Amino acid sequence: MISADAIRGYVDLMVLSLLRERPSYAYELSQHITARAGYTIKQTTLYSAVKRLESTGLVSSYAASSDSGKPRIYYEITPRGSDHFAQKVAEWRDTKAVVDRFVEGTEE
């Protein structure tokens, strides 16, 4: 099982990844993360991440009605957020490659 601390470091990346697919509201993001990762993220962690991403201009928000008619705040990735996502994916791949060398006991 992955620790909450390890996942917390990648919540922004997961949220940006989901928002690349389509705009979404926070609860829906949480449901998608749970379905894909098999890990339930705390609502406070998710809301903090979305607000942090919004405050840095990586996502924007707008109010709209859901399919049920209930008003919700939807989030969507910005062009700056897409660029940031690409940088973070590259960073993740580099990090994973380095850690894999240690786990597998191999040299570069």
Backbone as ProteinMPNN parsed JSONL, in Angstrom:
{"seq_chain_A": "MISADAIRGYVDLMVLSLLRERPSYAYELSQHITARAGYTIKQTTLYSAVKRLESTGLVSSYAASSDSGKPRIYYEITPRGSDHFAQKVAEWRDTKAVVDRFVEGTEE", "coords_chain_A": {"N_chain_A": [[0.842, -1.184, 0.0], [0.468, 2.238, -0.75], [1.805, 4.991, 0.95], [0.082, 7.734, 2.524], [1.575, 10.066, 2.548], [3.29, 9.724, 0.357], [1.513, 9.67, -1.816], [0.332, 12.187, -1.554], [2.25, 13.918, -2.516], [1.893, 13.754, -5.217], [-0.63, 14.523, -5.915], [-1.31, 16.927, -7.221], [-0.359, 16.423, -9.811], [-1.987, 14.251, -10.527], [-4.527, 15.481, -10.477], [-4.225, 17.481, -12.462], [-3.817, 15.808, -14.641], [-6.314, 14.52, -14.868], [-7.914, 16.752, -15.403], [-7.02, 17.433, -17.885], [-8.437, 15.786, -19.488], [-11.112, 16.612, -19.262], [-13.162, 19.349, -18.001], [-13.964, 19.424, -14.492], [-15.559, 18.894, -11.281], [-14.676, 19.113, -7.788], [-15.508, 16.854, -6.148], [-16.061, 14.955, -8.089], [-13.524, 14.679, -9.226], [-12.245, 13.479, -7.061], [-13.594, 11.025, -6.994], [-12.767, 9.906, -9.432], [-10.012, 9.681, -8.998], [-9.989, 7.809, -6.918], [-11.134, 5.622, -8.276], [-9.228, 5.082, -10.294], [-6.769, 4.86, -8.944], [-7.273, 3.294, -6.778], [-7.198, 4.286, -4.317], [-8.328, 6.231, -1.702], [-8.63, 9.597, -1.546], [-8.261, 12.204, 0.799], [-10.773, 14.644, 1.288], [-10.034, 17.215, 2.132], [-7.351, 17.305, 1.366], [-7.6, 17.138, -1.409], [-9.178, 19.439, -2.013], [-7.428, 21.424, -1.12], [-5.34, 21.055, -2.933], [-6.582, 21.676, -5.4], [-7.28, 24.357, -5.01], [-4.727, 25.435, -4.62], [-3.59, 24.934, -7.141], [-5.256, 26.546, -8.632], [-4.687, 29.08, -7.58], [-2.134, 29.464, -8.492], [-2.467, 29.728, -11.151], [-2.651, 27.479, -12.748], [-4.934, 26.042, -13.06], [-8.311, 26.995, -13.792], [-11.493, 28.22, -12.627], [-15.072, 27.865, -12.77], [-18.548, 28.541, -12.311], [-21.234, 26.302, -12.701], [-24.156, 24.398, -13.614], [-24.685, 21.053, -12.597], [-25.333, 17.8, -14.086], [-27.492, 16.981, -12.638], [-28.629, 19.337, -12.029], [-27.748, 20.688, -9.855], [-25.859, 23.392, -8.606], [-22.382, 23.764, -9.214], [-18.832, 24.134, -8.69], [-16.691, 24.116, -11.266], [-13.553, 22.963, -12.474], [-10.897, 23.677, -14.711], [-8.103, 22.905, -16.76], [-5.505, 25.202, -17.492], [-3.683, 26.768, -20.239], [-1.122, 27.268, -19.237], [-1.163, 25.451, -17.151], [-1.195, 23.064, -18.598], [1.36, 23.114, -19.74], [2.879, 23.009, -17.386], [2.07, 20.509, -16.449], [3.208, 18.824, -18.404], [5.939, 19.278, -17.87], [6.073, 18.258, -15.259], [5.439, 15.582, -15.682], [7.651, 14.747, -17.164], [9.594, 15.161, -15.203], [8.69, 13.271, -13.32], [9.1, 10.874, -14.724], [11.899, 10.884, -14.986], [12.6, 10.828, -12.262], [11.488, 8.36, -11.479], [13.029, 6.638, -13.064], [15.576, 6.941, -11.908], [15.114, 6.038, -9.242], [14.287, 3.425, -9.81], [16.711, 2.312, -10.691], [18.071, 1.986, -8.289], [16.336, 0.333, -6.849], [16.281, -1.917, -8.484], [18.937, -2.489, -8.517], [20.747, -1.703, -10.503], [23.091, -0.131, -12.778], [23.374, 3.073, -14.431]], "CA_chain_A": [[0.0, 0.0, 0.0], [1.209, 3.484, -0.848], [1.517, 5.859, 2.084], [-0.597, 8.999, 2.236], [2.608, 11.064, 2.262], [3.782, 9.524, -1.002], [0.443, 10.088, -2.731], [0.119, 13.634, -1.417], [3.216, 14.597, -3.362], [1.518, 13.638, -6.619], [-2.032, 14.887, -6.099], [-1.397, 17.962, -8.249], [-0.164, 15.766, -11.091], [-3.192, 13.468, -10.804], [-5.616, 16.418, -10.775], [-3.971, 18.061, -13.779], [-4.027, 14.746, -15.619], [-7.753, 14.358, -15.048], [-8.473, 17.957, -16.005], [-6.658, 17.434, -19.305], [-9.499, 15.047, -20.169], [-12.319, 17.454, -19.3], [-13.408, 20.065, -16.744], [-14.581, 18.587, -13.466], [-15.678, 19.48, -9.95], [-13.782, 18.441, -6.835], [-15.975, 15.523, -5.737], [-15.885, 14.076, -9.239], [-12.084, 14.396, -9.278], [-11.974, 12.52, -5.99], [-14.125, 9.718, -7.419], [-11.904, 9.398, -10.5], [-8.74, 9.276, -8.388], [-10.258, 6.556, -6.21], [-11.362, 4.552, -9.252], [-7.993, 4.759, -11.023], [-5.644, 4.54, -8.061], [-7.653, 2.387, -5.7], [-6.795, 5.014, -3.115], [-9.266, 7.302, -1.391], [-7.943, 10.818, -1.156], [-9.039, 13.025, 1.729], [-11.366, 15.82, 0.649], [-9.243, 18.41, 2.445], [-6.155, 17.241, 0.533], [-7.993, 17.449, -2.771], [-9.572, 20.846, -2.118], [-6.205, 22.221, -0.996], [-4.613, 20.943, -4.192], [-7.298, 22.413, -6.447], [-7.143, 25.784, -4.71], [-3.317, 25.775, -4.869], [-3.435, 24.96, -8.594], [-5.967, 27.723, -9.122], [-3.985, 30.306, -7.16], [-0.909, 29.603, -9.282], [-2.846, 29.896, -12.547], [-2.562, 26.231, -13.5], [-6.328, 25.719, -13.372], [-9.274, 28.071, -13.568], [-12.768, 27.673, -12.173], [-16.296, 28.55, -13.169], [-19.761, 27.958, -11.745], [-22.167, 25.754, -13.687], [-25.055, 23.375, -13.075], [-24.336, 19.676, -12.915], [-26.401, 17.092, -14.793], [-28.652, 16.909, -11.747], [-29.135, 20.69, -11.839], [-27.113, 21.294, -8.688], [-24.733, 24.245, -8.995], [-21.066, 23.282, -8.799], [-17.667, 24.845, -9.187], [-15.908, 23.26, -12.149], [-12.169, 23.357, -12.681], [-10.339, 23.264, -15.986], [-6.673, 23.179, -16.868], [-5.156, 26.348, -18.324], [-2.5, 26.477, -21.055], [0.025, 27.222, -18.32], [-1.28, 24.177, -16.445], [-0.779, 21.998, -19.525], [2.826, 23.166, -19.798], [3.352, 22.537, -16.079], [1.817, 19.071, -16.434], [4.238, 18.183, -19.231], [7.195, 19.35, -17.124], [5.993, 17.355, -14.107], [5.49, 14.208, -16.193], [9.062, 14.495, -17.476], [10.271, 15.04, -13.908], [8.275, 11.989, -12.739], [9.776, 9.793, -15.452], [13.31, 10.924, -14.588], [12.668, 10.374, -10.867], [11.206, 6.924, -11.472], [14.189, 5.949, -13.643], [16.646, 6.947, -10.909], [14.735, 5.158, -8.134], [14.306, 2.059, -10.333], [18.092, 1.821, -10.712], [18.415, 1.542, -6.94], [15.477, -0.802, -6.495], [16.683, -3.07, -9.285], [20.368, -2.719, -8.333], [21.438, -1.558, -11.774], [23.774, 1.134, -13.061], [22.74, 3.823, -15.522]], "C_chain_A": [[0.885, 1.244, 0.0], [0.812, 4.377, 0.324], [0.837, 7.141, 1.632], [0.41, 10.081, 1.891], [3.121, 10.948, 0.831], [2.755, 10.003, -2.024], [0.278, 11.602, -2.715], [1.059, 14.419, -2.315], [2.857, 14.592, -4.84], [0.065, 13.985, -6.894], [-2.177, 15.932, -7.197], [-1.285, 17.339, -9.638], [-1.401, 14.953, -11.477], [-4.355, 14.374, -11.199], [-5.425, 17.024, -12.16], [-4.205, 17.034, -14.888], [-5.515, 14.565, -15.906], [-8.378, 15.566, -15.748], [-8.053, 18.114, -17.467], [-7.746, 16.736, -20.116], [-10.758, 15.883, -20.329], [-12.433, 18.222, -18.0], [-14.16, 19.168, -15.759], [-14.71, 19.363, -12.168], [-14.955, 18.578, -8.957], [-14.235, 17.038, -6.446], [-15.784, 14.521, -6.873], [-14.406, 13.712, -9.417], [-11.712, 13.327, -8.257], [-12.425, 11.114, -6.392], [-13.238, 9.098, -8.504], [-10.555, 8.937, -9.939], [-8.911, 7.95, -7.666], [-10.41, 5.394, -7.186], [-10.063, 4.127, -9.94], [-6.886, 4.262, -10.109], [-5.986, 3.49, -7.013], [-7.302, 2.982, -4.348], [-7.783, 6.152, -2.901], [-8.5, 8.496, -0.849], [-8.845, 11.617, -0.222], [-9.541, 14.262, 1.001], [-10.538, 17.077, 0.917], [-7.971, 18.462, 1.602], [-6.484, 17.643, -0.893], [-8.364, 18.917, -2.925], [-8.352, 21.766, -1.992], [-5.426, 22.213, -2.301], [-5.271, 21.775, -5.287], [-7.151, 23.915, -6.231], [-5.708, 26.262, -4.961], [-3.064, 25.886, -6.377], [-4.118, 26.184, -9.2], [-5.202, 29.005, -8.778], [-2.69, 30.53, -7.936], [-1.192, 29.692, -10.778], [-2.766, 28.643, -13.393], [-3.937, 25.667, -13.842], [-7.165, 26.971, -13.162], [-10.59, 27.427, -13.162], [-13.921, 28.5, -12.715], [-17.482, 27.809, -12.553], [-20.66, 27.486, -12.885], [-23.051, 24.73, -12.988], [-24.569, 22.0, -13.499], [-25.498, 19.04, -13.685], [-27.669, 17.012, -13.949], [-29.259, 18.288, -11.492], [-28.514, 21.414, -10.656], [-25.946, 22.17, -9.13], [-23.423, 23.708, -8.41], [-19.996, 24.224, -9.323], [-16.846, 23.839, -9.992], [-14.514, 23.853, -12.309], [-11.727, 22.863, -14.046], [-8.877, 23.681, -16.034], [-6.461, 24.374, -17.808], [-3.983, 25.963, -19.237], [-1.227, 26.401, -20.201], [0.028, 25.908, -17.536], [-0.865, 23.005, -17.311], [0.739, 21.948, -19.653], [3.439, 22.606, -18.511], [3.2, 21.02, -15.983], [2.904, 18.34, -17.217], [5.591, 18.177, -18.522], [7.201, 18.349, -15.967], [6.01, 15.886, -14.534], [6.932, 13.838, -16.525], [9.863, 14.304, -16.189], [9.96, 13.693, -13.255], [9.024, 10.835, -13.419], [11.256, 9.732, -15.1], [13.486, 10.396, -13.163], [12.478, 8.867, -10.786], [12.404, 6.135, -12.008], [15.336, 5.863, -12.64], [16.322, 5.97, -9.779], [14.747, 3.7, -8.59], [15.713, 1.482, -10.376], [18.511, 1.312, -9.339], [17.618, 0.317, -6.548], [15.935, -2.066, -7.214], [18.167, -3.379, -9.171], [21.149, -2.629, -9.634], [22.127, -0.204, -11.866], [23.022, 1.826, -14.191], [22.995, 3.192, -16.858]], "O_chain_A": [[1.918, 1.289, 0.668], [-0.368, 4.504, 0.649], [1.001, 7.575, 0.491], [0.142, 10.927, 1.038], [3.36, 11.958, 0.17], [3.11, 10.673, -2.994], [0.103, 12.221, -3.765], [0.691, 15.48, -2.82], [3.442, 15.335, -5.628], [-0.421, 13.761, -8.002], [-3.083, 15.829, -8.025], [-2.042, 17.697, -10.541], [-1.814, 14.971, -12.637], [-5.085, 14.074, -12.144], [-6.369, 17.072, -12.948], [-4.734, 17.367, -15.949], [-5.92, 14.469, -17.064], [-9.267, 15.413, -16.586], [-8.687, 18.865, -18.208], [-7.956, 17.054, -21.287], [-11.396, 15.874, -21.382], [-11.865, 17.806, -16.99], [-14.897, 18.267, -16.16], [-14.041, 20.379, -11.98], [-14.661, 17.421, -9.255], [-13.417, 16.119, -6.419], [-15.392, 13.377, -6.642], [-14.081, 12.565, -9.723], [-10.962, 12.397, -8.553], [-11.716, 10.136, -6.155], [-12.99, 7.892, -8.487], [-10.023, 7.912, -10.365], [-8.068, 7.062, -7.789], [-9.879, 4.309, -6.952], [-9.832, 2.935, -10.144], [-6.149, 3.342, -10.464], [-5.096, 2.87, -6.43], [-7.132, 2.265, -3.362], [-8.042, 6.94, -3.81], [-7.815, 8.41, 0.17], [-10.055, 11.695, -0.435], [-8.823, 14.855, 0.195], [-10.363, 17.908, 0.026], [-7.556, 19.538, 1.172], [-5.741, 18.399, -1.518], [-7.914, 19.573, -3.864], [-8.264, 22.777, -2.688], [-4.91, 23.246, -2.728], [-4.591, 22.496, -6.017], [-6.919, 24.659, -7.184], [-5.501, 27.369, -5.459], [-2.404, 26.819, -6.833], [-3.62, 26.779, -10.156], [-5.091, 29.907, -9.609], [-2.204, 31.658, -8.026], [-0.262, 29.727, -11.585], [-2.806, 28.719, -14.621], [-4.084, 24.907, -14.799], [-6.768, 27.887, -12.443], [-10.776, 26.222, -13.336], [-13.765, 29.669, -13.069], [-17.419, 26.604, -12.308], [-20.825, 28.172, -13.894], [-22.727, 24.256, -11.899], [-24.1, 21.81, -14.622], [-26.526, 19.681, -13.904], [-28.779, 16.98, -14.48], [-30.283, 18.4, -10.819], [-28.727, 22.612, -10.474], [-25.126, 21.741, -9.942], [-23.373, 23.259, -7.265], [-20.213, 24.996, -10.256], [-16.37, 22.838, -9.456], [-14.324, 25.069, -12.284], [-12.119, 21.783, -14.49], [-8.474, 24.674, -15.43], [-7.17, 24.521, -18.804], [-3.354, 24.928, -19.019], [-0.364, 25.555, -20.436], [1.084, 25.326, -17.287], [-0.252, 22.055, -16.824], [1.333, 20.87, -19.671], [4.393, 21.83, -18.55], [4.095, 20.33, -15.494], [3.456, 17.349, -16.74], [6.31, 17.179, -18.57], [8.203, 17.677, -15.722], [6.543, 15.041, -13.815], [7.384, 12.739, -16.202], [10.699, 13.405, -16.092], [10.85, 13.047, -12.703], [9.519, 9.93, -12.748], [11.809, 8.645, -14.933], [14.4, 9.619, -12.888], [13.232, 8.18, -10.097], [12.751, 5.086, -11.466], [15.993, 4.827, -12.535], [17.169, 5.161, -9.401], [15.174, 2.826, -7.835], [15.899, 0.291, -10.127], [19.228, 0.317, -9.238], [18.161, -0.631, -5.981], [15.974, -3.147, -6.628], [18.624, -4.409, -9.667], [22.098, -3.383, -9.849], [21.798, 0.736, -11.141], [22.147, 1.236, -14.825], [22.531, 3.7, -17.879]]}, "name": "protein", "num_of_chains": 1, "seq": "MISADAIRGYVDLMVLSLLRERPSYAYELSQHITARAGYTIKQTTLYSAVKRLESTGLVSSYAASSDSGKPRIYYEITPRGSDHFAQKVAEWRDTKAVVDRFVEGTEE"}
